[in-house]
Amino acid sequence: MAAIAVAMTVAVLATGCVMLPGRVADPTAPPRATDGASARPGGLSAPGPAAVAAAKRDLAGLAVDRGGASAAYDRAAFGEPWADVDGNGCDTRNDVLRRDLRGVAVRAGTCRVSRGVLIDPYDGERVAFVSGAATSELVQIDHVVSLSYAWRHGAEAWTAARRLAFANDPRDLVAVSERMNDVKGPFGPGQWLPPSATGRCVFVVRWVAVMAEYGLTVHPGDRAAVERVLPTC
């Protein structure tokens, strides 16, 4: 054990980074399904039968509304991006990177992720993450239910504190590739679905769970899309 400790100390001094032993558990994240769901790389897991059944119940309980707001969506309405809302001393982006990436290394004495590997939960793409101005954007953090969608479907009426909490809620956040984040954009499942069958199930089950948790209304086109996907999961 002493030899291992010495080796880790030498590695830190040489690289300025600390390798984390596997994933860092996020105490605020919902528990992973244990009803036969298979582990899925990234911040989401392939849903098992109980999770799919819950999604069907939650979807049925969502009020249907085409969406709208009296004021145009403004990101600033959701507060400081990647605020440390849980008070753990780390910003939300790095919390999610530590949770979702494989082989994570952090800068010594900080929460900042310096490198790791992403297996995108939407399409399975493998992306190497290295912190830096030219490389950090290769891995991005997706809001499963986008902030603009939430704004149009109920969040405009929320308090500023509730919007800040929503924007930084780990249940609505997942690390994805730059490409997947770009093509998904602000859309709901009626306008965009992941390219892989497993990715579609991963996405819609979590999307519905977040919608239900926050009491958001659902566009009829999005509801219909989820209804088509869930029986395939």
N, C-alpha and C positions, 0 to 999 in steps of 0.2 A: 504493500500500500504506500509505503514511504517513497519507493521508486516511482510509482505512478504520480504521486503528488509533485515530486521533483521534476518529472518530465512535463507535467502540465504547466508548472511555473516557468520552465525554460521556453515552452511554446508561447506562452503569453508574452514573455519578455522579447522574444524574437519577432513576433508578428503583431503584437498589440491587440490580439483578438483572443477570445475565449471560445473554444468549441463547446457547444451545449450537448449533453448526452441524450440525443433524441429530441422529441418535441417538448416544448414547454407547455404545460397544461394551463389553460385559461380558466380561472375559477368562475368567471362570469359567463362562460359559454354554456349552452344547454348540454346535458349529457348526451353522449352518442347513443344511437339506438342499439339495443342488445337483443333484439328479436330476430336474429339471423341476418341483420344487415352486414354487408361486407365493408371492411375498412376502405375508404376512398382517399387517395392522396389529396392533400389540400385541406381547406377548412371545412369541407362538407363531406358527408358520408353517403354512400349509396343507400337509399331508404329501404327498410324492411317492411313487411306487411303491416305492422302496427303503425308505422309512420305514414304509410300511404293511406291507411284507413283514417287516421287523424286528419290528414290533409283533405280527404273527401268531406269529413264532417265540418272542418273549419271553412272550407270553400262554400258549403251550403249555407253557412251562417253569415257570410259577408253580404252586406248591402250592395246592390248593383247600382252603379251611377257612372255616367259617361265622363264625369270629372270636370272640374273647372275651378277657377279661383278668381277673386275680385282683383287681385294684384298679380303681376307677372312673377314667375319664379325667380328668386335671387339666392344664390348659394349662401350669401351672407346671412340669410334668415335662419340658417342652421348653425350659426356660430363659428367659432374658430375651427378650421380644418384640423382634424386629428388631435383634438384636445385630450388632455389626460383626465378624462372624466371619472375614472375609477381611483384616482389618487395614488397609483402605484409608482409614480415617478417616471413613467414611460409614456410617450405619445401613442395614440391608438394605432397609427400605421406600423410602428415597430412591434407593438403587441401582436398585431395580426401576422406580420412577417415571421415572428418567432414561433407563433402557433402553427403556421401553415407550411413553412419551408422545411425541407429535409437538410440534414448536415449543416445546421445553423452555426455560424460564428458571430459573436458580438464583439464590439470594441471593448477592451478591458476597462472596467470602471464605469461603463455606460450601458444603456439599453439598446443602443444603435446596432442594428444588424449589418454586418459588413459583407457577408456572403452566405449563400445557401443555394438550394436547388428547389425549384417549383415543378410539381407535376400538376398541370392545370386541371381543375376538377370538371371543366366544361368540355374539353376535347382531348385531354390526356397528354398535351404537349409538354415536353421537358424543357425547362428554361433555367439556365444558370443565372443566378443573381449575384452581382458584385456592386456594392455601394459606390456611387460616383456620379458626377454630373452627366456623363455620357452613357451610363449603364443602368442606373436605378430605375428608369422608366420602363425597362424591359419587363419588370414585374410591377403590377399595379394592384390597388385594392378596389374591388368592385362592391358597390352597394347593391345587394341582390334586389331589393326594392329600391329603385333609384330615388334620390331626394326630390327630383322634379315630379316624379309620379306621385310620391307621398304628398307633396304640396298640393297637387290638383285633386287629391282624393281624401283630404281631411286635415293635412298638417298645417294648412294656412291658419286654421282656428286654434292651433296649439299654442301653449306658452313657449317663450324662447328656450326655457330650460328643457322642456320636453323635446323640442326639435334638436337641441344640442345632444341630448341623450340618444335620440334616434340615429343621428348622423354618426355616432361613435359606438353604437351597439354591436358587439361582436357577432350577435346572431344574424345581423344583416350585412356582414362584411366577410369577404373571402379574397384571398390573393389569387390573381389570375394573370395571364400573359397580357402584354400590351395589346396584342392583336385581338384577343377575345374581348377585352374591355372596350376597345374601339368599336367593334362591330355590335356589341350589346348596347352600348350607349345608355340612353334613359328609358329604353323600351321595356314594356311588360311582355308576358309570354304570348300575347296575341300578335305581336310584331317581331319578336325574336325568341328563338329557342336554341340551345346549344346544339352543335352538329352531331354529337354522339348520343345514342339512346340512353346510356347511363347518365350522361351529363344532363339530358332533358329531365330525367326523374329527379336527380339531385337538385336542379334549379327550381322546378315547380313546387316540390315539397317544401323547400325552405322558403320560397317566395310566399306561399300561402300561410305558412306558420308566422312569418313576420307581419303579413297583412292582418291576420287575425289578432296577433298580440297587441297591435296598435290600433285596432278598430278602424282600419282604413276601408274605404269603399272600393269596389272592383268594377272596372270597365267590362261591359258584357262580352266584348271580343276577347279579353284576357281570361275571363271565366270560362268561355267556351274552349279556348286553347288548353287550359289546364284540365278541363273535363275530358278532352281527347287524349291527353298524355297519361293521366293517372292510371287508366286501366292497363297500360303497357308496362307499368312499373312492378 
